[in-house]
């Protein structure tokens, strides 16, 4: 057997390999950087499609009622607005009646028990930034619409300083050609003893829709 004679050479080889590794001369493993897709900029043309500067202009807004399994009639008092400093957002507010508001997504009706009333003037919901539109591709007339995540503050009945706060978020799709927005809005009702996420389905349209 000649193995004992080969042992010195084996130790020498191991020493050389260890020395090279410790010297830091081995090339660093190449770092692979994953490219993240760039989000399309918010669309201004979509704002123009769903908002008009006409006095008292409002969209047609409908909610799908899971109890009746039908769409509600039009939810009135959705006066649209666009913030002057950030025109990429569509909001809902009432500039026509002093100390009043809108029935955003029907919230005054949905939470009338907690509010003690279904009067929009008492609830005073005014939200400058509600929707933002992102086209599927540059120049596209269709895309994703997002509900700006935030808390909506509503005043209780008779000018009581107490308020309730309901969180909203969500998203959907829009089409500038049909002028229809389909939305799923998530409501956080924990402040009034409800669930953290209650999903409701909506349609917003420039023109009246026949849904049932």
C-alpha positions as CSV (number, residue, x, y, z in Angstrom):
1,X,0.0,0.0,0.0
2,X,1.4,3.4,-1.0
3,X,-1.2,5.7,0.8
4,X,1.2,6.7,3.7
5,X,3.6,8.2,1.1
6,X,0.8,10.4,-0.4
7,X,-0.3,11.9,3.0
8,X,2.3,14.7,3.0
9,X,1.1,15.8,-0.4
10,X,-2.5,15.8,0.7
11,X,-1.8,18.0,3.7
12,X,0.1,20.4,1.5
13,X,-2.8,20.7,-0.9
14,X,-5.2,21.4,1.9
15,X,-2.9,24.1,3.2
16,X,-2.7,25.9,-0.1
17,X,-6.5,25.8,-0.5
18,X,-7.0,27.2,3.0
19,X,-4.5,30.0,2.3
20,X,-6.2,31.1,-0.9
21,X,-9.6,31.1,0.7
22,X,-8.4,33.2,3.7
23,X,-6.5,35.7,1.5
24,X,-9.8,37.1,0.2
25,X,-8.7,36.7,-3.4
26,X,-11.6,34.5,-4.3
27,X,-14.2,36.4,-6.4
28,X,-17.3,37.6,-4.6
29,X,-20.5,35.8,-5.6
30,X,-22.5,38.0,-8.0
31,X,-25.4,39.8,-6.4
32,X,-28.6,39.5,-8.4
33,X,-30.8,42.6,-8.1
34,X,-34.4,42.1,-9.0
35,X,-36.0,44.8,-11.0
36,X,-39.3,46.0,-9.6
37,X,-42.0,47.0,-12.1
38,X,-42.4,50.8,-12.2
39,X,-45.9,51.9,-11.2
40,X,-47.8,53.9,-13.8
41,X,-48.3,57.5,-12.9
42,X,-51.7,58.6,-11.7
43,X,-54.0,59.5,-14.6
44,X,-55.3,63.1,-15.0
45,X,-57.5,62.2,-18.0
46,X,-59.5,59.8,-15.7
47,X,-60.2,62.8,-13.4
48,X,-61.5,64.7,-16.4
49,X,-63.7,61.7,-17.4
50,X,-65.4,61.3,-14.0
51,X,-65.5,64.9,-12.7
52,X,-67.2,68.1,-14.1
53,X,-66.9,71.6,-12.8
54,X,-70.6,72.2,-13.2
55,X,-72.3,73.4,-10.0
56,X,-73.9,70.6,-8.0
57,X,-72.4,67.9,-10.3
58,X,-72.4,64.5,-8.7
59,X,-71.7,60.9,-9.9
60,X,-74.3,58.2,-9.9
61,X,-73.3,55.9,-7.0
62,X,-74.8,52.5,-6.2
63,X,-74.1,49.9,-3.5
64,X,-74.7,46.2,-3.8
65,X,-76.9,45.1,-0.9
66,X,-75.8,41.6,0.2
67,X,-79.1,41.2,2.1
68,X,-81.5,41.9,-0.7
69,X,-78.9,40.7,-3.3
70,X,-79.7,43.7,-5.4
71,X,-78.2,47.1,-6.2
72,X,-79.5,50.0,-4.2
73,X,-81.1,53.0,-5.8
74,X,-78.8,56.0,-6.4
75,X,-77.0,57.2,-3.3
76,X,-77.4,60.9,-3.6
77,X,-75.1,63.7,-2.4
78,X,-71.8,62.6,-4.0
79,X,-70.6,66.0,-5.1
80,X,-67.2,65.4,-6.7
81,X,-64.2,67.7,-6.1
82,X,-60.5,67.9,-7.1
83,X,-57.9,69.4,-4.8
84,X,-56.2,72.4,-6.4
85,X,-52.8,71.5,-5.0
86,X,-53.0,67.8,-6.0
87,X,-55.2,67.4,-9.1
88,X,-54.5,63.6,-9.4
89,X,-57.1,62.9,-6.7
90,X,-60.9,62.8,-6.9
91,X,-62.6,63.8,-3.7
92,X,-66.2,64.2,-2.4
93,X,-67.2,67.3,-0.5
94,X,-70.1,69.8,-0.3
95,X,-69.1,73.4,-1.0
96,X,-72.7,74.4,-1.7
97,X,-74.2,74.3,1.8
98,X,-72.4,75.8,4.8
99,X,-71.3,73.3,7.4
100,X,-72.8,70.4,5.5
101,X,-71.3,67.3,3.8
102,X,-71.8,64.3,1.5
103,X,-73.1,60.8,1.9
104,X,-69.8,59.2,0.9
105,X,-70.4,55.6,-0.1
106,X,-73.7,55.8,1.8
107,X,-71.9,56.0,5.1
108,X,-74.4,58.4,6.7
109,X,-77.1,55.8,6.0
110,X,-75.0,52.8,6.9
111,X,-73.9,54.3,10.3
112,X,-77.1,56.2,11.2
113,X,-77.6,54.2,14.4
114,X,-74.1,55.2,15.7
115,X,-74.6,58.8,14.4
116,X,-78.1,59.1,15.8
117,X,-79.2,60.5,12.4
118,X,-79.0,60.0,8.7
119,X,-78.7,63.7,8.0
120,X,-75.7,64.6,5.9
121,X,-75.6,68.1,7.2
122,X,-75.1,66.8,10.8
123,X,-72.6,64.2,9.8
124,X,-70.5,66.7,7.8
125,X,-68.5,64.2,5.7
126,X,-66.0,66.1,3.5
127,X,-63.0,64.2,2.1
128,X,-60.6,65.9,-0.4
129,X,-58.8,62.7,-1.6
130,X,-60.9,59.6,-2.1
131,X,-60.0,58.0,-5.4
132,X,-56.8,57.8,-7.5
133,X,-56.6,56.3,-11.0
134,X,-53.7,54.3,-12.5
135,X,-53.9,53.4,-16.2
136,X,-53.0,49.8,-17.2
137,X,-50.4,51.3,-19.5
138,X,-49.3,54.8,-20.6
139,X,-52.1,56.4,-22.4
140,X,-54.6,53.7,-21.6
141,X,-58.3,54.6,-20.9
142,X,-58.7,51.7,-18.5
143,X,-56.9,50.7,-15.3
144,X,-57.0,50.4,-11.5
145,X,-58.7,52.8,-9.2
146,X,-57.6,52.9,-5.6
147,X,-59.4,54.2,-2.5
148,X,-57.1,56.3,-0.5
149,X,-56.7,54.6,2.9
150,X,-57.8,57.0,5.6
151,X,-60.2,57.5,8.5
152,X,-63.5,59.3,7.7
153,X,-64.7,61.5,10.6
154,X,-68.4,61.9,11.1
155,X,-70.1,64.1,13.7
156,X,-72.9,62.8,15.8
157,X,-76.4,64.2,15.9
158,X,-77.4,67.8,17.1
159,X,-73.9,69.3,16.8
160,X,-72.6,67.1,19.6
161,X,-68.8,67.4,19.6
162,X,-68.4,63.6,19.8
163,X,-67.5,62.0,16.5
164,X,-67.1,58.5,15.1
165,X,-64.2,57.4,12.9
166,X,-64.6,54.8,10.2
167,X,-61.5,53.6,8.2
168,X,-61.8,53.2,4.4
169,X,-59.6,51.5,1.8
170,X,-60.0,49.4,-1.3
171,X,-59.6,49.3,-5.0
172,X,-61.3,48.4,-8.3
173,X,-61.3,49.2,-12.0
174,X,-62.3,52.1,-14.2
175,X,-63.1,52.6,-17.8
176,X,-63.1,56.1,-19.3
177,X,-65.0,54.9,-22.4
178,X,-68.0,53.4,-20.5
179,X,-67.4,56.0,-17.7
180,X,-68.0,53.4,-15.0
181,X,-66.0,52.6,-11.9
182,X,-66.3,49.3,-10.1
183,X,-65.1,49.3,-6.5
184,X,-64.7,47.1,-3.5
185,X,-64.5,49.4,-0.4
186,X,-63.3,48.0,2.9
187,X,-64.6,49.6,6.1
188,X,-62.9,49.4,9.5
189,X,-65.7,49.5,12.0
190,X,-63.8,48.7,15.2
191,X,-64.4,52.2,16.6
192,X,-68.1,51.3,16.9
193,X,-67.6,47.7,18.0
194,X,-67.7,46.3,14.5
195,X,-65.2,44.3,12.4
196,X,-61.8,45.5,11.2
197,X,-62.7,44.8,7.5
198,X,-66.2,44.9,6.1
199,X,-66.2,44.7,2.3
200,X,-68.9,46.4,0.2
201,X,-69.3,46.6,-3.6
202,X,-70.0,49.8,-5.5
203,X,-70.5,51.2,-8.9
204,X,-69.9,54.8,-9.8
205,X,-70.9,56.2,-13.1
206,X,-71.2,59.5,-15.0
207,X,-74.5,58.4,-16.4
208,X,-77.5,56.6,-14.7
209,X,-77.3,52.8,-14.7
210,X,-80.0,50.1,-14.8
211,X,-78.6,47.3,-12.6
212,X,-81.5,45.2,-11.4
